[in-house]
């Protein structure tokens, strides 16, 4: 492919500045050509610092640019669907930060609207799924190394009690730990079992003033097993996933956002021996950009369709 997918970034959000923009700039098939903020001075400053050629003082202006093929939407959760809809209307492809919306109804409205724009590609940005380790996990399961998966344990935590942080504000706008990090635990369970849960139950601790959950736990029951997870915004950073099968198990440390400059590992017990597999440093955000852009440029289905994002949101809504 001679062409690269030209991305415009909606807002100067931290995840965009620190992770997604640098990652897309390393992509084989994509590039960042513009950024927008409601504060044009801020947009200009970030653009100059990151080497982005164009900046805009409104999201509408960026969406109207003919120099943009796609947008990355890292806005607060309650703005994922509205601004993705506006991007669709302008014919822009969309890589939208997780979760796709604030609840099941929100996500379904996006899916329904997308049917009127069959030439617009949209994908939820769950970058961990593109890491070679997770690709290998899926292959190990498919090849029967641990037998039939029957249980998955997941945990994800970090400490953040900043009242100014959007995650600690406004439950109605998608704040809280369940949507911010619990979404990973739900996503990987659905991916490992390869189906939707038959039943879901959850338990949340909510802040009495904001209504935002800061601890969330859930049990997902599938046709041949269960997944149990907990997540917290009031505990030091930690994360793991362990997958149990009928004859073995898999253990992953830092399964969702491992450092891009360090090797990571998978411990695989196949019923006879434990093998520790290593994976070279890589930027999973770059791999995500490559996967999305390559699909758009080649007019092929995106690696994970919008229906998957809606299904994940449906489970999250039931847990809440």
C-alpha positions in Angstrom: 0.0 0.0 0.0 1.3 3.4 -1.0 -1.3 5.4 0.9 -1.6 5.9 4.6 -4.9 6.4 6.5 -4.9 10.1 7.7 -6.1 10.4 11.3 -7.5 13.4 13.0 -7.5 13.4 16.8 -10.6 14.6 18.6 -9.2 16.4 21.7 -5.9 16.6 23.5 -6.7 13.9 26.0 -3.9 12.4 27.9 -4.2 8.9 26.3 -4.1 10.6 22.9 -1.0 12.6 23.8 1.0 10.0 25.6 0.0 6.8 23.8 -2.1 6.9 20.7 -0.5 9.8 18.8 3.0 8.5 19.1 1.8 5.0 18.3 0.0 6.1 15.1 3.1 8.1 14.1 5.0 4.8 14.1 2.4 3.0 12.1 3.1 1.5 8.7 -0.4 2.3 7.4 -1.5 5.4 9.3 -0.4 8.9 10.1 -1.7 11.8 12.3 -2.4 14.8 10.2 -4.6 17.0 12.5 -5.7 17.5 16.1 -8.6 19.5 17.5 -9.4 21.0 20.8 -12.1 23.5 22.0 -9.1 25.6 22.9 -7.2 26.4 19.8 -4.1 27.4 21.7 -4.0 24.1 23.3 -4.5 22.3 20.0 -1.7 24.3 18.5 0.7 23.6 21.4 0.1 19.9 21.2 0.3 19.8 17.4 3.7 21.6 17.4 5.1 19.4 20.2 4.0 16.2 18.5 4.8 17.3 14.9 1.2 17.3 13.7 0.8 19.5 10.7 -2.7 20.9 11.3 -4.8 21.9 14.3 -8.3 23.2 14.8 -10.2 25.1 17.5 -13.3 22.9 17.3 -14.2 19.3 16.6 -16.6 20.3 13.9 -13.8 22.0 12.0 -11.6 18.9 12.1 -14.5 16.7 10.9 -15.1 19.0 8.0 -11.5 18.8 6.8 -11.0 17.0 3.4 -7.5 16.1 4.6 -8.8 13.7 7.2 -9.8 10.1 6.5 -10.5 8.9 10.0 -10.8 10.1 13.6 -9.6 8.7 16.9 -12.1 9.5 19.6 -10.6 9.7 23.1 -13.3 12.0 24.5 -15.0 11.2 27.9 -17.2 8.2 27.7 -20.5 10.0 27.3 -19.2 11.8 24.2 -18.0 8.6 22.4 -21.3 8.0 20.7 -22.4 11.6 19.8 -19.0 12.5 18.2 -18.7 9.1 16.5 -22.1 9.8 15.0 -21.0 13.2 13.7 -17.9 11.6 12.3 -20.0 9.1 10.4 -22.1 11.8 9.0 -19.0 13.4 7.6 -17.8 10.1 6.1 -14.9 9.7 8.5 -13.8 6.3 9.7 -13.7 5.9 13.5 -11.3 4.4 16.0 -13.2 5.0 19.3 -11.7 4.7 22.7 -13.2 2.1 25.0 -15.9 1.7 26.2 -17.9 2.4 23.1 -20.6 4.2 25.1 -22.0 4.6 28.6 -24.6 1.8 28.5 -26.2 -0.7 26.2 -28.8 1.7 24.8 -26.1 4.2 23.9 -24.0 1.5 22.1 -27.1 0.1 20.2 -27.9 3.6 18.9 -24.5 3.8 17.4 -24.8 0.4 15.8 -28.2 1.2 14.4 -27.0 4.5 12.9 -23.9 2.8 11.4 -26.2 0.8 9.1 -26.9 4.0 7.1 -23.2 4.4 6.5 -21.9 1.1 5.2 -18.7 2.6 3.8 -17.7 4.0 7.2 -15.5 1.7 9.3 -15.7 1.9 13.1 -13.8 -0.1 15.7 -13.6 0.1 19.5 -10.0 0.7 20.6 -9.2 -2.3 22.8 -5.5 -2.3 22.1 -4.5 -5.3 24.2 -6.1 -7.7 21.6 -3.4 -6.8 19.1 -0.5 -7.8 21.3 1.3 -10.9 20.1 1.0 -12.5 23.5 -2.8 -12.3 23.4 -2.8 -13.6 19.8 -0.7 -16.5 21.1 -3.0 -17.1 24.0 -5.9 -17.5 21.7 -3.9 -19.9 19.5 -2.9 -22.0 22.5 -6.6 -22.3 23.5 -7.7 -23.1 20.0 -4.9 -25.7 19.7 -6.2 -27.4 22.9 -3.0 -26.8 25.1 -5.1 -26.3 28.2 -8.2 -28.3 27.2 -11.6 -26.7 27.4 -11.5 -23.3 29.2 -13.7 -23.5 32.3 -12.7 -20.5 34.4 -11.0 -17.2 34.0 -9.8 -14.9 36.8 -9.0 -11.3 36.1 -7.9 -8.3 38.3 -7.2 -4.7 37.3 -6.5 -1.8 39.7 -4.9 1.6 40.1 -5.2 4.3 42.6 -6.9 7.5 41.7 -9.0 9.6 44.1 -8.5 12.9 42.3 -12.0 14.6 42.4 -11.1 16.5 39.2 -10.5 13.4 37.2 -13.3 12.5 34.8 -13.3 9.0 36.1 -14.2 10.2 39.6 -17.0 12.4 38.4 -20.5 12.1 37.0 -21.7 8.5 36.9 -24.2 9.6 34.3 -21.4 10.5 32.0 -19.7 7.1 32.2 -17.3 7.6 35.1 -16.2 4.9 37.4 -13.9 1.8 37.4 -16.2 -0.7 35.8 -16.3 1.2 32.5 -12.7 2.4 32.7 -10.9 -0.9 33.5 -13.6 -3.5 34.2 -14.3 -3.4 30.5 -11.0 -5.2 29.9 -11.9 -8.0 32.2 -15.2 -8.5 30.5 -13.7 -8.2 27.0 -11.0 -10.8 27.5 -13.5 -13.3 29.1 -15.8 -13.1 26.1 -12.8 -13.5 23.8 -11.5 -16.5 25.7 -14.8 -18.4 25.9 -15.8 -17.3 22.4 -19.4 -16.5 23.3 -21.6 -14.2 25.2 -22.3 -15.0 28.9 -25.6 -16.7 29.7 -25.9 -14.8 33.0 -24.2 -11.9 34.7 -24.1 -10.7 38.3 -22.1 -7.8 39.7 -21.3 -5.9 43.0 -20.3 -2.3 43.1 -19.1 0.2 45.7 -20.2 3.7 44.7 -19.1 7.1 45.9 -22.1 8.6 47.8 -21.6 12.0 46.3 -20.8 11.3 42.6 -22.4 7.9 42.3 -19.2 6.7 40.6 -18.1 3.1 41.3 -14.6 2.7 42.7 -14.7 -1.0 43.3 -16.5 -3.4 41.0 -16.7 -7.2 40.8 -18.5 -9.6 38.6 -19.3 -13.2 37.7 -20.0 -14.1 34.1 -21.5 -17.5 33.5 -20.8 -19.1 30.0 -22.1 -22.4 28.6 -19.0 -24.3 29.8 -17.5 -22.2 32.5 -17.3 -19.0 34.5 -15.3 -15.8 34.7 -14.7 -13.9 37.9 -13.1 -10.4 38.0 -12.6 -7.5 40.3 -11.4 -4.0 39.5 -10.6 -1.0 41.7 -9.7 2.7 41.4 -8.6 2.7 45.1 -5.8 0.1 45.1 -2.2 0.3 43.9 -1.6 -0.6 40.3 -1.9 -4.3 39.7 -3.3 -6.6 37.0 -3.3 -10.2 36.0 -5.3 -12.8 34.1 -5.4 -16.6 34.7 -7.2 -18.9 32.5 -8.0 -22.5 33.7 -8.8 -25.3 31.4 -9.7 -29.0 31.8 -6.0 -30.0 31.5 -3.9 -26.9 32.0 -3.8 -23.2 32.6 -2.3 -19.9 31.4 -1.1 -17.0 33.5 -0.4 -13.4 32.3 1.0 -10.6 34.3 0.2 -7.0 33.1 -2.2 -8.5 30.5 -3.8 -5.2 29.4 -1.2 -2.4 29.2 2.3 -3.9 29.5 5.2 -1.5 29.0 6.0 -1.0 25.3 9.7 -1.1 26.0 9.9 -4.3 28.0 9.5 -8.0 27.2 6.4 -9.8 28.6 5.7 -13.4 29.4 3.1 -16.1 29.4 3.2 -19.1 31.7 1.6 -22.1 30.1 1.0 -25.4 31.9 -0.3 -28.0 29.4 -0.9 -30.8 31.9 2.7 -32.1 31.7 5.0 -29.2 32.0 5.1 -25.4 32.6 6.6 -23.3 29.8 7.4 -19.7 30.1 7.1 -18.0 26.7 8.6 -14.5 26.1 7.5 -11.8 23.8 9.7 -9.0 22.5 8.8 -5.3 23.4 6.2 -3.9 21.1 3.7 -1.1 21.0 0.2 -2.6 21.0 -1.3 0.8 20.2 0.7 0.9 17.0 -0.4 -2.7 16.1 -4.0 -1.6 16.7 -3.5 1.4 14.3 -2.0 -0.9 11.7 -4.8 -3.4 12.0 -7.5 -0.8 11.7 -5.9 1.2 8.9 -5.0 -1.9 6.9 -8.6 -3.0 7.0 -9.9 0.4 5.9 -7.3 0.8 3.1 -7.9 -2.7 1.7 -11.7 -2.4 2.2 -11.8 -5.5 4.4 -13.7 -6.0 7.7 -12.0 -4.5 10.7 -10.5 -7.0 13.1 -13.2 -6.5 15.7 -16.6 -5.3 14.5 -18.9 -2.8 16.1 -21.2 -5.7 17.2 -18.5 -6.9 19.5 -18.3 -3.5 21.2 -22.1 -3.5 21.6 -22.0 -6.9 23.2 -19.3 -5.9 25.6 -21.3 -2.8 26.6 -24.4 -5.0 27.1 -22.5 -7.1 29.7 -21.2 -4.0 31.4 -24.7 -2.5 31.6 -26.0 -5.7 33.3 -23.1 -5.7 35.8 -23.9 -2.1 36.8 
